[in-house]
Amino acid sequence: MTDKELLYIEDVLGHEQFLKTACEHAREQVQDQKLKSMISDLEQRHDRLFKSFYSLLNS
């Protein structure tokens, strides 16, 4: 991978980690179970994306 590609992946990892954490905090704040479930799904999606991008570094 080129240096530029590695920097891109580093940025994406940071964004995905931020979005997962933001979802985590939002989920803790809401009372509505349906909304809480939706936010939890988004949190899991960002976690999977983070792991997918991270795995690119170990390839």
C-alpha positions in Angstrom: 0.0 0.0 0.0 1.2 3.5 -0.7 1.7 6.1 2.0 -1.4 8.0 0.8 -3.5 4.9 1.0 -2.3 4.2 4.5 -3.2 7.8 5.5 -6.6 7.4 4.0 -7.2 4.2 6.0 -6.0 5.9 9.2 -8.5 8.7 8.6 -11.3 6.3 8.0 -10.4 4.3 11.2 -10.6 7.5 13.2 -13.9 8.5 11.7 -15.4 5.1 12.3 -14.2 5.0 15.9 -15.6 8.5 16.4 -19.0 7.5 14.9 -19.2 4.3 17.0 -18.4 6.2 20.2 -21.0 8.9 19.2 -23.6 6.2 18.7 -22.7 4.6 22.0 -23.3 7.9 23.8 -26.5 8.6 22.0 -27.8 5.1 22.8 -27.2 5.7 26.5 -29.1 9.0 26.4 -32.4 7.9 24.6 -35.3 6.3 26.3 -37.3 5.1 23.3 -36.5 1.4 22.8 -37.1 1.5 19.0 -34.7 4.4 18.6 -32.2 2.8 21.0 -32.3 -0.4 18.8 -31.7 1.7 15.7 -28.7 3.5 17.2 -27.4 0.1 18.4 -27.5 -1.2 14.9 -25.6 1.8 13.6 -23.0 1.4 16.4 -22.5 -2.3 15.3 -22.3 -1.3 11.7 -19.5 1.3 12.5 -17.7 -1.4 14.6 -17.8 -3.8 11.6 -16.5 -1.1 9.3 -13.7 -0.3 11.7 -12.7 -3.9 11.9 -12.9 -4.3 8.1 -10.6 -1.3 7.5 -8.3 -2.4 10.3 -8.0 -5.8 8.7 -6.6 -4.2 5.6 -3.6 -3.1 7.6 -2.9 -6.7 8.6 -3.1 -8.0 5.0 
